[in-house]
Amino acid sequence: MAVKKLIGKVEFKDNLAGEVWLVRIKFSEDLYFTPGQYVSVRVSEAGERRSYSIASLPSVVEGDKRDYIDVLIDVSPMGLGSRYFLALKVGDPVEVLGFLGKFTVDEISLKPTDTLLFVATGSGIAPIKPMIEDLLVVKSFKGKVVLVWGMRKESDLYWGEEIERLDRDYENFVYELVLSRPEEEWPGNKGHVADIIDRLSFEWGNTKAYLCGAPDMVEEVGVNLAGKGVDEKNIIHEKYA
């Protein structure tokens, strides 16, 4: 599908937690893309652009009208893109180029015996959440789907209800949240995503892994998984600088 320029408008902004914002951009047409892809957003009058993963599902069937995308913005770097999104108001126009990227699930190669392991740190969850929703809710994938999501502390957390609902409704979905800097009373997993992965027991040869987040995590976990027997061609990643 050819990349094209789209002009939308901000439908709403929501501060999900800390310095993480969700911005919904509404367009005048239904949008067809593959979960996991991203858009290039014009963030200055000079035409400078920044890339953001799409955090929502596309139109998937006739009659399923989705004329918007959600983008998840971590404004903590306070770079050009952060300042642009913080300044946006409801109704403001937004120019994007879409749809881009190959951080997607190859549905043709999927087998019911496959385990799909998704590993995210921080806002690296943005493309992964719709990828998982597409597999479970839209495609009714019956293999095991595992999400390991690493965050720093409790005040950083968001999307808990949405992901826990998937955990409750789909027996083949497993969710592990881990905090690297939790309060002492935190009852859940403590440490890093690599610690959780080392506790998992899979048929690693039948595992496909999708990694998104900090470059050091992506590299460390990728080497770890390859050492466990995951075929390197089945370790797909997206690094967030």
ROZANU-15521 format. One record per residue (C-alpha): x, z negated, y negated; residue number from 0. Coordinates in steps of 0.25 Angstrom, whole numbers, plus 5000, padded with zeros to 4 digits. Example, Ala and Ser with C-alpha at 12.3 -4.5 7.8 and 13.67 -1.06 7.14 Angstrom:
residues 2
+------+------+------+-------+
:    u :    w :    v : torgu :
+------+------+------+-------+
: 5049 : 4969 : 5018 :     0 :
: 5055 : 4971 : 5004 :     1 :
+------+------+------+-------+
END
This chain:
residues 241
+------+------+------+-------+
:    u :    w :    v : torgu :
+------+------+------+-------+
: 5000 : 5000 : 5000 :     0 :
: 5006 : 5004 : 4986 :     1 :
: 5009 : 4994 : 4976 :     2 :
: 5001 : 4994 : 4964 :     3 :
: 4999 : 4987 : 4951 :     4 :
: 4987 : 4978 : 4950 :     5 :
: 4981 : 4971 : 4937 :     6 :
: 4974 : 4958 : 4940 :     7 :
: 4969 : 4946 : 4932 :     8 :
: 4972 : 4931 : 4935 :     9 :
: 4959 : 4925 : 4941 :    10 :
: 4964 : 4911 : 4942 :    11 :
: 4976 : 4902 : 4942 :    12 :
: 4978 : 4890 : 4950 :    13 :
: 4989 : 4879 : 4950 :    14 :
: 4989 : 4877 : 4965 :    15 :
: 5000 : 4866 : 4965 :    16 :
: 5012 : 4862 : 4956 :    17 :
: 5018 : 4875 : 4951 :    18 :
: 5010 : 4885 : 4960 :    19 :
: 4999 : 4893 : 4955 :    20 :
: 4989 : 4903 : 4961 :    21 :
: 4985 : 4914 : 4953 :    22 :
: 4974 : 4924 : 4957 :    23 :
: 4975 : 4938 : 4951 :    24 :
: 4962 : 4946 : 4952 :    25 :
: 4962 : 4961 : 4953 :    26 :
: 4951 : 4972 : 4951 :    27 :
: 4952 : 4977 : 4966 :    28 :
: 4953 : 4971 : 4980 :    29 :
: 4968 : 4969 : 4984 :    30 :
: 4974 : 4973 : 4997 :    31 :
: 4987 : 4968 : 5001 :    32 :
: 4994 : 4961 : 5013 :    33 :
: 4995 : 4946 : 5013 :    34 :
: 5009 : 4942 : 5010 :    35 :
: 5011 : 4953 : 4999 :    36 :
: 5014 : 4950 : 4984 :    37 :
: 5012 : 4956 : 4970 :    38 :
: 5022 : 4958 : 4959 :    39 :
: 5016 : 4952 : 4946 :    40 :
: 5020 : 4957 : 4932 :    41 :
: 5023 : 4944 : 4925 :    42 :
: 5028 : 4949 : 4912 :    43 :
: 5025 : 4959 : 4901 :    44 :
: 5039 : 4965 : 4904 :    45 :
: 5034 : 4969 : 4918 :    46 :
: 5042 : 4958 : 4926 :    47 :
: 5036 : 4955 : 4940 :    48 :
: 5036 : 4944 : 4950 :    49 :
: 5031 : 4944 : 4964 :    50 :
: 5020 : 4935 : 4970 :    51 :
: 5014 : 4934 : 4984 :    52 :
: 4999 : 4936 : 4985 :    53 :
: 4993 : 4923 : 4989 :    54 :
: 4979 : 4928 : 4993 :    55 :
: 4973 : 4938 : 5003 :    56 :
: 4970 : 4953 : 5000 :    57 :
: 4957 : 4960 : 5002 :    58 :
: 4957 : 4962 : 5017 :    59 :
: 4944 : 4968 : 5021 :    60 :
: 4933 : 4977 : 5015 :    61 :
: 4925 : 4967 : 5007 :    62 :
: 4935 : 4956 : 5006 :    63 :
: 4937 : 4957 : 4991 :    64 :
: 4951 : 4951 : 4986 :    65 :
: 4954 : 4956 : 4972 :    66 :
: 4964 : 4945 : 4969 :    67 :
: 4978 : 4940 : 4973 :    68 :
: 4983 : 4926 : 4972 :    69 :
: 4997 : 4923 : 4968 :    70 :
: 5004 : 4910 : 4970 :    71 :
: 5014 : 4906 : 4959 :    72 :
: 5024 : 4896 : 4959 :    73 :
: 5028 : 4894 : 4945 :    74 :
: 5039 : 4884 : 4947 :    75 :
: 5050 : 4894 : 4944 :    76 :
: 5044 : 4897 : 4930 :    77 :
: 5049 : 4911 : 4930 :    78 :
: 5042 : 4923 : 4924 :    79 :
: 5032 : 4924 : 4935 :    80 :
: 5028 : 4909 : 4935 :    81 :
: 5027 : 4910 : 4919 :    82 :
: 5018 : 4922 : 4920 :    83 :
: 5008 : 4916 : 4930 :    84 :
: 5008 : 4903 : 4923 :    85 :
: 5004 : 4910 : 4910 :    86 :
: 4993 : 4918 : 4917 :    87 :
: 4978 : 4915 : 4914 :    88 :
: 4965 : 4919 : 4921 :    89 :
: 4962 : 4933 : 4917 :    90 :
: 4976 : 4937 : 4914 :    91 :
: 4980 : 4951 : 4920 :    92 :
: 4991 : 4951 : 4931 :    93 :
: 4998 : 4964 : 4935 :    94 :
: 5003 : 4964 : 4950 :    95 :
: 5010 : 4975 : 4959 :    96 :
: 5005 : 4973 : 4973 :    97 :
: 5005 : 4972 : 4984 :    98 :
: 5020 : 4970 : 4988 :    99 :
: 5028 : 4964 : 5000 :   100 :
: 5029 : 4964 : 5015 :   101 :
: 5028 : 4949 : 5017 :   102 :
: 5016 : 4951 : 5026 :   103 :
: 5011 : 4949 : 5040 :   104 :
: 5013 : 4962 : 5049 :   105 :
: 4999 : 4961 : 5055 :   106 :
: 5003 : 4973 : 5065 :   107 :
: 5014 : 4965 : 5072 :   108 :
: 5006 : 4952 : 5073 :   109 :
: 5002 : 4947 : 5087 :   110 :
: 4993 : 4936 : 5091 :   111 :
: 5005 : 4929 : 5097 :   112 :
: 5013 : 4929 : 5084 :   113 :
: 5016 : 4916 : 5076 :   114 :
: 5016 : 4919 : 5061 :   115 :
: 5024 : 4909 : 5054 :   116 :
: 5023 : 4908 : 5038 :   117 :
: 5033 : 4900 : 5031 :   118 :
: 5031 : 4897 : 5016 :   119 :
: 5038 : 4888 : 5005 :   120 :
: 5031 : 4886 : 4992 :   121 :
: 5023 : 4897 : 4986 :   122 :
: 5029 : 4906 : 4998 :   123 :
: 5015 : 4902 : 5004 :   124 :
: 5009 : 4913 : 4994 :   125 :
: 5009 : 4925 : 5003 :   126 :
: 5009 : 4917 : 5016 :   127 :
: 4995 : 4911 : 5014 :   128 :
: 4988 : 4924 : 5013 :   129 :
: 4996 : 4929 : 5025 :   130 :
: 4991 : 4918 : 5033 :   131 :
: 4977 : 4919 : 5028 :   132 :
: 4977 : 4934 : 5031 :   133 :
: 4981 : 4931 : 5045 :   134 :
: 4972 : 4920 : 5049 :   135 :
: 4959 : 4923 : 5041 :   136 :
: 4959 : 4938 : 5039 :   137 :
: 4967 : 4943 : 5051 :   138 :
: 4963 : 4932 : 5061 :   139 :
: 4977 : 4932 : 5067 :   140 :
: 4978 : 4923 : 5079 :   141 :
: 4993 : 4920 : 5080 :   142 :
: 4999 : 4907 : 5075 :   143 :
: 5001 : 4907 : 5060 :   144 :
: 5010 : 4896 : 5055 :   145 :
: 5012 : 4892 : 5040 :   146 :
: 5024 : 4883 : 5036 :   147 :
: 5023 : 4880 : 5021 :   148 :
: 5034 : 4872 : 5014 :   149 :
: 5031 : 4866 : 5000 :   150 :
: 5039 : 4855 : 4993 :   151 :
: 5029 : 4844 : 4990 :   152 :
: 5014 : 4840 : 4990 :   153 :
: 5011 : 4844 : 4976 :   154 :
: 5016 : 4858 : 4979 :   155 :
: 5005 : 4860 : 4989 :   156 :
: 4993 : 4870 : 4988 :   157 :
: 4985 : 4879 : 4997 :   158 :
: 4984 : 4867 : 5007 :   159 :
: 4969 : 4868 : 5009 :   160 :
: 4970 : 4884 : 5012 :   161 :
: 4981 : 4883 : 5022 :   162 :
: 4975 : 4871 : 5029 :   163 :
: 4962 : 4878 : 5030 :   164 :
: 4969 : 4889 : 5038 :   165 :
: 4976 : 4878 : 5046 :   166 :
: 4962 : 4873 : 5050 :   167 :
: 4955 : 4886 : 5052 :   168 :
: 4965 : 4893 : 5060 :   169 :
: 4971 : 4887 : 5073 :   170 :
: 4982 : 4897 : 5073 :   171 :
: 4987 : 4893 : 5059 :   172 :
: 4998 : 4882 : 5058 :   173 :
: 5002 : 4876 : 5044 :   174 :
: 5014 : 4868 : 5041 :   175 :
: 5016 : 4863 : 5027 :   176 :
: 5030 : 4856 : 5024 :   177 :
: 5034 : 4849 : 5011 :   178 :
: 5049 : 4848 : 5007 :   179 :
: 5047 : 4837 : 4997 :   180 :
: 5035 : 4829 : 5001 :   181 :
: 5031 : 4815 : 4996 :   182 :
: 5034 : 4805 : 5007 :   183 :
: 5020 : 4804 : 5011 :   184 :
: 5018 : 4819 : 5014 :   185 :
: 5012 : 4819 : 5028 :   186 :
: 5016 : 4833 : 5031 :   187 :
: 5028 : 4841 : 5034 :   188 :
: 5041 : 4838 : 5027 :   189 :
: 5053 : 4847 : 5025 :   190 :
: 5054 : 4862 : 5025 :   191 :
: 5047 : 4874 : 5032 :   192 :
: 5059 : 4876 : 5041 :   193 :
: 5057 : 4862 : 5046 :   194 :
: 5043 : 4866 : 5050 :   195 :
: 5047 : 4879 : 5056 :   196 :
: 5057 : 4872 : 5065 :   197 :
: 5046 : 4863 : 5071 :   198 :
: 5037 : 4875 : 5074 :   199 :
: 5037 : 4881 : 5088 :   200 :
: 5033 : 4895 : 5090 :   201 :
: 5036 : 4908 : 5098 :   202 :
: 5046 : 4912 : 5087 :   203 :
: 5047 : 4926 : 5093 :   204 :
: 5032 : 4928 : 5090 :   205 :
: 5033 : 4922 : 5076 :   206 :
: 5032 : 4930 : 5063 :   207 :
: 5037 : 4922 : 5051 :   208 :
: 5033 : 4924 : 5036 :   209 :
: 5042 : 4916 : 5026 :   210 :
: 5039 : 4915 : 5011 :   211 :
: 5045 : 4905 : 5001 :   212 :
: 5059 : 4901 : 4996 :   213 :
: 5070 : 4910 : 5001 :   214 :
: 5078 : 4899 : 5007 :   215 :
: 5066 : 4895 : 5016 :   216 :
: 5064 : 4910 : 5020 :   217 :
: 5078 : 4912 : 5024 :   218 :
: 5079 : 4898 : 5031 :   219 :
: 5066 : 4900 : 5039 :   220 :
: 5069 : 4914 : 5042 :   221 :
: 5082 : 4911 : 5049 :   222 :
: 5076 : 4899 : 5056 :   223 :
: 5064 : 4908 : 5062 :   224 :
: 5074 : 4919 : 5066 :   225 :
: 5082 : 4908 : 5073 :   226 :
: 5069 : 4903 : 5081 :   227 :
: 5067 : 4918 : 5086 :   228 :
: 5058 : 4924 : 5075 :   229 :
: 5061 : 4939 : 5074 :   230 :
: 5067 : 4941 : 5060 :   231 :
: 5058 : 4953 : 5058 :   232 :
: 5046 : 4943 : 5059 :   233 :
: 5052 : 4934 : 5048 :   234 :
: 5045 : 4939 : 5036 :   235 :
: 5048 : 4932 : 5022 :   236 :
: 5046 : 4932 : 5007 :   237 :
: 5055 : 4924 : 4999 :   238 :
: 5050 : 4917 : 4986 :   239 :
: 5061 : 4915 : 4976 :   240 :
+------+------+------+-------+
END
